[in-house]
């Protein structure tokens, strides 16, 4: 029997994190925060007499999906939003065009979960949907303007990528 100061779990290739990175406690904290915010905002809408929006049209659903996509990528990947992520993430390198790759700064706990949330556009989508939903309840016109602007930005991003590809093909 060998005495060691290493924990019993195996370490992965980075040498500093356990193989099982599920971090259930940290995720539970972030999930509880999300639930508290949603319940609090729902209660506020009842207290203030806000009406829930009517069913969204197909156009509104498509624009909202594009806007959520852009908002999530902006928060989780853009260089200019790095100060929002910096307390919880560390820079790993360049990502796609005008994007950075980052990873959580902490090994476990709520700070790691926040780092994961702030570096994963798929994970952040549900928060982005919640923000736009709250906006539709409390400030529908400014929210609609933001949704339209985010959708236009997404279109511009795709046009930039297509233009860059056309330049490459042209030689």
C-alpha positions as CSV (number, residue, x, y, z in Angstrom):
1,X,0.0,0.0,0.0
2,X,1.4,3.3,-1.1
3,X,0.6,6.5,0.7
4,X,0.0,9.5,-1.5
5,X,-1.3,13.0,-1.2
6,X,-3.2,12.6,-4.5
7,X,-7.0,12.2,-4.3
8,X,-8.3,8.8,-5.3
9,X,-9.7,9.9,-8.6
10,X,-7.6,9.7,-11.7
11,X,-6.4,12.9,-13.3
12,X,-7.0,13.7,-16.9
13,X,-4.4,14.8,-19.5
14,X,-4.3,18.4,-18.2
15,X,-3.1,17.0,-14.9
16,X,-5.1,19.3,-12.7
17,X,-8.7,18.2,-13.0
18,X,-10.5,14.9,-12.2
19,X,-11.9,12.9,-15.0
20,X,-15.4,13.3,-13.7
21,X,-16.0,17.0,-14.1
22,X,-19.7,16.9,-13.6
23,X,-19.5,19.5,-10.7
24,X,-23.1,18.7,-9.6
25,X,-22.9,21.1,-6.6
26,X,-21.9,24.0,-8.7
27,X,-24.5,23.3,-11.3
28,X,-27.1,23.0,-8.6
29,X,-26.2,26.5,-7.4
30,X,-26.5,28.0,-10.9
31,X,-29.7,26.1,-11.5
32,X,-31.2,27.4,-8.2
33,X,-30.2,30.9,-9.2
34,X,-31.9,30.5,-12.5
35,X,-35.1,29.1,-10.8
36,X,-35.1,31.9,-8.2
37,X,-34.8,34.6,-10.9
38,X,-37.5,33.1,-13.0
39,X,-39.9,32.7,-10.1
40,X,-39.1,36.2,-8.9
41,X,-39.7,37.7,-12.3
42,X,-42.9,35.8,-12.7
43,X,-44.1,37.0,-9.3
44,X,-43.2,40.6,-10.2
45,X,-45.2,40.3,-13.4
46,X,-48.2,39.2,-11.4
47,X,-47.8,41.9,-8.8
48,X,-47.4,44.6,-11.5
49,X,-50.3,43.2,-13.5
50,X,-48.3,42.5,-16.6
51,X,-50.0,40.5,-19.2
52,X,-48.1,37.6,-20.8
53,X,-47.5,38.1,-24.5
54,X,-49.8,36.4,-26.9
55,X,-48.6,33.5,-29.0
56,X,-45.6,34.4,-31.1
57,X,-45.9,34.4,-34.9
58,X,-43.7,32.2,-37.0
59,X,-41.7,35.3,-38.0
60,X,-41.3,36.3,-34.3
61,X,-40.1,32.8,-33.4
62,X,-37.5,32.7,-36.2
63,X,-36.3,36.2,-35.4
64,X,-36.1,35.3,-31.7
65,X,-34.1,32.1,-32.4
66,X,-31.6,34.1,-34.5
67,X,-31.4,36.8,-31.8
68,X,-30.8,34.2,-29.1
69,X,-28.1,32.6,-31.2
70,X,-26.3,36.0,-31.7
71,X,-26.8,37.1,-28.0
72,X,-25.3,33.7,-26.8
73,X,-22.3,33.9,-29.1
74,X,-21.7,37.5,-28.3
75,X,-21.7,36.9,-24.5
76,X,-19.8,33.6,-24.7
77,X,-17.3,34.1,-27.5
78,X,-16.7,37.8,-28.5
79,X,-13.4,39.4,-27.5
80,X,-15.2,42.6,-26.4
81,X,-17.3,40.8,-23.8
82,X,-14.2,39.1,-22.3
83,X,-14.4,41.5,-19.2
84,X,-17.7,39.9,-18.4
85,X,-16.3,36.4,-18.5
86,X,-12.8,37.1,-17.1
87,X,-13.6,36.6,-13.4
88,X,-14.6,33.0,-14.3
89,X,-12.7,32.1,-17.4
90,X,-9.2,31.9,-18.8
91,X,-8.1,32.6,-22.3
92,X,-7.2,29.5,-24.4
93,X,-6.7,31.0,-27.8
94,X,-8.5,32.3,-30.9
95,X,-11.7,30.6,-31.9
96,X,-13.7,31.2,-35.1
97,X,-13.6,34.5,-36.9
98,X,-13.7,37.3,-34.3
99,X,-14.2,34.8,-31.5
100,X,-12.0,33.5,-28.6
101,X,-11.8,30.2,-26.9
102,X,-11.9,30.2,-23.1
103,X,-12.3,27.6,-20.4
104,X,-13.5,27.8,-16.8
105,X,-10.9,29.2,-14.4
106,X,-11.9,27.1,-11.4
107,X,-11.9,23.4,-10.8
108,X,-15.3,23.1,-9.1
109,X,-18.1,24.9,-7.4
110,X,-20.4,27.7,-8.6
111,X,-17.5,29.7,-10.1
112,X,-16.7,26.7,-12.3
113,X,-20.3,26.4,-13.3
114,X,-20.5,30.1,-14.2
115,X,-17.3,29.7,-16.2
116,X,-18.9,26.8,-18.1
117,X,-22.1,28.8,-18.7
118,X,-20.1,31.8,-19.9
119,X,-18.0,29.8,-22.4
120,X,-20.8,27.7,-23.9
121,X,-23.2,29.3,-26.3
122,X,-25.5,26.2,-26.1
123,X,-25.6,26.4,-22.3
124,X,-26.2,30.2,-22.3
125,X,-29.1,29.9,-24.8
126,X,-31.6,29.2,-22.0
127,X,-30.5,32.3,-20.1
128,X,-30.7,34.4,-23.3
129,X,-34.2,33.1,-24.0
130,X,-35.2,34.1,-20.4
131,X,-33.8,37.6,-20.9
132,X,-35.7,38.1,-24.1
133,X,-38.9,36.6,-22.6
134,X,-38.6,39.0,-19.6
135,X,-38.1,41.8,-22.1
136,X,-41.3,40.8,-24.0
137,X,-43.2,41.0,-20.7
138,X,-41.8,44.2,-19.2
139,X,-40.5,46.2,-22.3
140,X,-42.0,44.7,-25.5
141,X,-41.1,47.5,-27.9
142,X,-37.4,47.9,-26.9
143,X,-37.0,44.1,-26.8
144,X,-38.5,43.8,-30.3
145,X,-35.9,46.4,-31.4
146,X,-33.1,44.4,-29.8
147,X,-34.3,41.2,-31.4
148,X,-34.4,42.8,-34.8
149,X,-30.9,44.3,-34.3
150,X,-29.4,41.0,-33.2
151,X,-31.0,39.2,-36.2
152,X,-29.5,41.8,-38.5
153,X,-26.1,41.4,-36.9
154,X,-26.4,37.6,-37.4
155,X,-27.2,38.2,-41.1
156,X,-24.2,40.6,-41.3
157,X,-21.9,37.9,-39.7
158,X,-22.9,35.4,-42.3
159,X,-22.4,37.9,-45.1
160,X,-18.9,38.6,-43.8
161,X,-18.1,34.9,-43.8
162,X,-19.5,34.5,-47.3
163,X,-17.5,37.5,-48.5
164,X,-14.3,36.2,-47.0
165,X,-14.9,32.8,-48.6
166,X,-15.5,34.4,-52.0
167,X,-12.2,36.3,-51.6
168,X,-10.4,33.0,-50.9
169,X,-11.9,31.3,-53.9
170,X,-11.1,34.3,-56.2
171,X,-7.6,34.0,-55.2
